[in-house]
Amino acid sequence: MRVVVALGGNALLERGQPLTAENQRANARRACRALAPLALQHELVVSHGNGPQVGLLALEAAAYTAVAPYPLDLLGAQTEGMIGYVLQQELGNELPFERRISSLLTLIEVDPDDPAFGDPTKPIGPIYTESEAERLRAEKGWTFKPDGSSFRRVVPSPVPQRIFGLEPIEWLLEHGSVVICAGGGGIPVMYVDEPVAAGRRLVGVEAVIDKDLASALLAIDLHADALVIATDVDAVYADWGTPQQRAIRRAAPSALAAESFAEGSMGPKVRAACMFAERTGGSAVIGSINDTERLLRGEAGTTVTLETAAIG
């Protein structure tokens, strides 16, 4: 099978954990141990989140006042290279030496008129207290929204429209390589109109594309058999945070889409799973990185498929 696995940012850095290189590598090592059996059995594509990492780079860029802070598309490219390198190295330590692994920078086109630019929802960086968030809002003009009892910076997260460079990904898969790509939702770009003589020009965008929606589009375009969204929770839950909460084990896309999920966390994952199942007829599953093999077999997590009539 051809399988796309989307690693959540919190699968690579636990919530509230310090943003150290050592912590990120240790989490990447655990994730790659879970991915290695899939790489031995299937054509494997790995994408990953970058919320904590791109937020840290934005803080570092803002601290150096001699030049203007680097825009989010450049910071996203940096995180895609950094995380891709760590995943490639740690996955290589788990697989036979001769198994090829490739990390690619991936440009993804977004719509300049996407309403996300007027309503930032994508959380990046560490968590803050309310007073810290208010101070940074005043100092840097950043937007913050609640994240549980804390606050996180949020940035625009436009819907991915088109992935550039699918042909090299296909070629690498056909030649036996694991491919790490579309990291952090890919590098957001858009076309802008230039004077008539120049035509259109491709430029970077001050945004962070949702990793799960980008991964779903990637899986669709690559004709993948399955999409696995690996995160730090064991399943999608109905009535989350209430005494009535319960894990959803199987669901039809239409039934799951009718439920309400948090926009900054589970909401995009559910939309991505539903999009993949509806457009391909394949199965998408959401669950813990520690259950990766069982997720693919439908023995853990939440499986989204057209073969299910409702929610179970």
N, C-alpha and C positions, 0 to 999 in steps of 0.2 A: 504493500500500500504506500501511497504518498501521503505523508502526515505533516501538517503544520502545527507546531507547538508554540504558543504565545506565553512567554514567561512574564508574570506580573512584576512590576517594580518592587512590590512587597515580598515577592518570592526571592528576590535578590538582596533585599535589605529589609529586615524585619521592622515592623512599625515601632517607632520610638528608638530604634537602635542608632548609635552614633554613626555618622557618615564617614567612617574610616575605610581606607583601602583594604585593611586586613579583614574587616567585617564583610565587605562586599566580596572579597575573594573566597572567604569561608562559605558564604551562602551560595556563591556560584559553583563551588566545588560540590556542595550537596545537591544542587540542581542538576549538575552534569552527571552525577552518579545515577540520578533518577532517569536521565535522558539516554544514557549509554545503551541500555537494552533495546530501546526503540531504534537507535541508530544502527544496531546490528541486524535488525529484522526488517526495517522499512526504509524508503526514501524519506529523509528527514530534513525539514526546514525549521529553523528556530528563529523566532522574533523575541523581542524583549521590551519591557518598559524602561523608562528613564526618568520618571518624575523626581525622585530624590536627588539623582545625580545632576540633572539639568538645573534644578533649583540651587544646588550647592555651587555650581559654576556661575550661575547668575549672581549669587551673593559675592563670590570672589571677584567677578568682573566689576560689580558695583563698588567694591572696596577700593579699587585702583582708580583714582579720580583724574589721573593725568590725561586719560583719553576717555572717549565715550564708551559706555559698556557695550560689549559685543552683543549683537542681536541673537534671538533665540534659535534662528535657523543654524547659525554657526555653532552655538553651544550644543544644539541637538546633534550636529555632525560630530562634534568632539565626543559626546557620550556614546554615540553609535560605534565609533572607533574604539573607545576605551573598553566598553562592556563587551563588544565583539571580540576584542583581543583576549580578555579574561576568560570568556566562555570557550573560545577556540582552544586556548591553552589547557583549561581544566578538562574539557571534553576529550582533548587529545590524550591526556593522561589516563583516561578511562577506557579508551578504545585501542585496538591494535595499531601499532606504529604505521602500518601501510594505509590505514584508512584516511582518506582525504577529508579535510575540513576547510571551508572557505568563509571568510567574513567580508561582506560587501556593504559599502555605503549605498543607500537607496533613496532616491529623490521621489517624492510623491506630490502630485499636483492637487491643489485645493482651489475652491471657487472664491474669487475676490469678494463676491456678494454674499458669502455664507453668513447667516445671522449670528454665528458664534463669535464673530468679531465685536458684536455689540453686547454680548453676554458671556464673559469668561467663566468657564466651569472646570477647567483642567487643573487639578492641584499639583504643584511642584514644590520641591524643597522640603525642609523640615517642618515640624509642627511648632506653633508659637502660642504663648498665652495671649489673652485678649489685649493686654496692655502692650506687649511686644508688637502685636499686629498693628495696633493703632499707631505706634511710633514709626514703624516702617512704612505704613500707608502715608503718613505725613511727610516722611523724609524722602521717599522714593516714588511715591505715586502709584504703588502697587495695589492690586485688588486682593482682598482676603475674604474667605468664606469659612463658616464653621466646619470643622472636621471632628465629630464627636464633641468632646468638651474643650477641644483646642481649636486653633485656626491655622489655615495654610494659605499660601499665596495661590491664586488661580489665574490662568492665562487663557486666551482664546484657543478653542480646540475644534477647528473646522473639519468637516467630513471629508475623508480622502476620496478623490475622484479618479485618479489614474496613477498607476505605478510605472515608473520608468525603469528600464533594464530587466524586463522579464526574460528576455532571450538568454542572457548569460546565466541566470539562475537555472533555467531549464537545461542548458548545456551542462552545467556542473552536476545537476542531479542525475542526468543521463549517463554521466561519466563517474558515478559512484561517490560523489562528494556530499557530505553534510553541508548545508548552506545556512549561515547565520546572516539575516538581512532584515530590512524594515525595522531596525531597532529604534525604540522610542517613538514608534509610529512613522518612522522615516523622516527625512529632511523636508519640511514644508516649502513648496515653491508654487509660484503662479505666473501666468503670462500677463504682461501689461502691454498696452499699446504704445508704440513709439511713432515718431514721424514717419510718413508714408515710405520714405526711402529705406528706413531701417526695419519696418514691419514690427512684429511682436518680439518681446524680449522676456526671457525667463529670469525671475528674480526670487530671492529668498523672502520668507514671510515670518513676521513676529508672532509665532504661534507654536503650539505643540500638538501634533495630531494624536488622537487617541490610539494607543497601541493595539487594542482589541479590534477596533473597526478596520485599522490598516491590515491587521493579520487576517481578518475575514476576507477582505478584498484580495489580499495576496493568495489565500487558499482557493478562492473562487477562480482567479485568473490562472493559477497553476493547475487547475483541475484536480485538486487534492481530494483524497477519499475521506479524510477526517480532519477536523480542527479541534485541537485541545487547548483550552484556556486554563493555564496552570497558575494558581494564586496561593494565598495563605489561608484560605478557608476550605472546608471539605466539600461544600456544595452550595447551591443557591437555596436560600431560605425564604419561605412565605412568612409574612407577619414578623419579620426580623426585629429583635429587640423587645418583643412582647412575650408574655407567658405562653402564648399560643404558637410561637415560632416552630416551624417544622421544616426539615430538609425536603426539597423537591428532587425526586430521583429521576423521573422521566417527564417530559413535557412536549407538547406540540408547540411550534413557534407561535401560532395564533393565541393559544392559551397563556403562554408565558408572557407574551407582549401585553396582555391585558392586565397583568399584575404591575404593582408599583415598586420600583427599586431606586436606591440612592443614586443620584446622577454622578457624583464624584467617585463612585466605587463600583457597585455591582451593575448599575444601569447600562453602561457601555458594553460590559461583558455579555449581558443578556441580549442586547440588540445585535451584537456581533454574531453570537451563536445562532440567533434566529435568522439573520441575514444569510449566513452560510447554508443552513438547513433548507431554507426556502428556495434559494437560487440554484442549489446543486442537488438537492435530494439526499445529501450525505448527512452524517451525524456530527454534531458539535457537542463537546462535553466540557463542563466547568467544574473544577475541583482543585484539590491540594496537589502541589508539586510532589509531595511524598507518595502520592498514589498514582503516578503517571501511567504505569503499565495497566493498572486496574481501571483507570479512567478510559483508556482506549478500548478495553474489553467490555465496557459498560457495567463494571462491577462496583464502581465508586463514583462519587460526584453527581452532577446533574446532566443527563443526556437530553439533548434537544434534537428531535427527529420528526419528520413528517409521518412516520409510522405510528406515532403515539397519538391517540385521539384527544387527550386532554392533559391534565396534570396528575401525576401519581407520585 
